[in-house]
Amino acid sequence: MIAPVLPTYARADVAFERGEGCWLIAEDGTRYLDFAAGIAVNALGHAHPHLVKALSEQASRLWHTSNLYRVPGQERLAQRLIAASFADTVFFSNSGVEAIEASIKMARRYQYKNGHPERFRTITFEGAFHGRTLAAIAAGGQAKYLEGFGPRAEGFDQVSFGDIKAVEAAIVPETAAMLIEPVQGEGGLRPAPPEFLRALRKLCDEHGLMLIFDEVQTGVGRTGKLFAHEWSGVTPDIMAIAKGIGGGFPMGACLATERAASGMTLGSHASTFGGNPLAMAVGNAVLDVVLAPGFLEHVRDVANFARQQLAGLVAAHPKVFEDVRGEGLMLGLKMRVPNTEFVSALFQQKMLAVGAGDNVVRLLPPLIVEEGDVREALKRLEGAAATFEAQ
């Protein structure tokens, strides 16, 4: 008999009833150090007082009106995102994959409006993950996500990550855009080299293509800058964000230049729930914290400390770990033992982490993490490593 909840997840046998900062408390009172953060979602940890206050106050006034009317919170959040980024306009959605879909549609619509309706193809990269809709799994190109869902959605050409010659060879008259994560998350915490992103920008400019960045996981402070692409000095035409911007509340956004968004005219795209007053109250509250003086500097400082500590961990346990990867507080441990088994061993140490491709364990703590939390994480990582060395 099928379970009441569709059995598409391999869930750990634990239920959490509350959280405090970097900690989750299970129904039996057991405390878990949370270095998963809801898969890079809980940017400000659990029960952050500023977010709780913003959500509670908005919930007591108004939840939802639809986009048939003005939503002042949208207008405020859009202006703030524009002021802090390359963008001129923002479309609000409920999730990262919706922001990706909006980005792909926007790129195709731009080409259509500018006299190139034949341009609909998007170049994507091996190891990518852009979500679970039919278009997104086609863009990601991973067989395990495509299996059993019929013919792969047309319009995506995948090339090797970091191979600029392969990108050049993939450009055809039907190409409309390129889509890339500045740091691959599911793909194994692989940063795109800055020179590679610069080369993509140059190719897009030369061929009249849209450059789309998927910053669903990397955005909103995760790498120590508001957006990861800032490290390279390259700006996209279109960018998808989600996860951190809602701090745990479901929301996403597609940011774009005026030029890129020029084809998105009245009625060309829509969302019933996207940008509702509850989501906007939380999104604005997240920015209050993340854009406050010193916050991103704190992320960078703790990230540097964490990386140093993890490098020592790798050196001390060479039979378990291979190296440290990632940027900022989007860190990964390349494993010499199965990453799924290590995540399970870490769970026994009462610490949460997330697996990734290429046999990597992701460490994605809330951005409010302190050095003391990192030291505690190291103890638990050491404990998990010891279980493999004893075998």
Order of alpha helices (4+ residues) and beta strands (2+ residues): beta-beta-beta-alpha-alpha-alpha-beta-alpha-beta-alpha-alpha-beta-alpha-beta-beta-beta-alpha-beta-beta-beta-alpha-alpha-beta-beta-alpha-beta-beta-beta-alpha
